[in-house]
Amino acid sequence: MNILNELNATVLQRKGMEYNPEEKSYTAYLFSKGEDKILKKCGEECTEMIIAAKNDDNAELANEVADLLYHILVLCAQKNMPLSDVENVLKSRHNKIGNLKAFKQVDKES
């Protein structure tokens, strides 16, 4: 996952450019628009990922997962949450087995 660390470093660098009107970076633009815009983009990308999965289009799914991961990194940077916090959670879950939570019965038709 070295590419995620590289992308995260770029996101963090661009966060410092959010108030530079000369900056043409989409990432800097997102930071300049604030948390609501970033959250909206996360929601949009999540929806697009779900549609790609439902359409059984793995090429499109890969693109949408990448878009969602990017926007999640922007959100983490906006909230000043280091990527290492997420990595630590994943590491702690990695070795767990038999930790199945009770699931609610869900109407699968909705």
Buried (B, 14 or more C-beta within 10 A) or exposed (E): EEEBEEBBEBBBEBBEBBEEEEBEBEBBBBBBEEEEBBEEBBEBBBEBBEEBBEEEEEEBBEBBBBBBBBBBBBBBBBEEEEBEEBEEEEEEEEEEEEEEEEEEEEEEEE
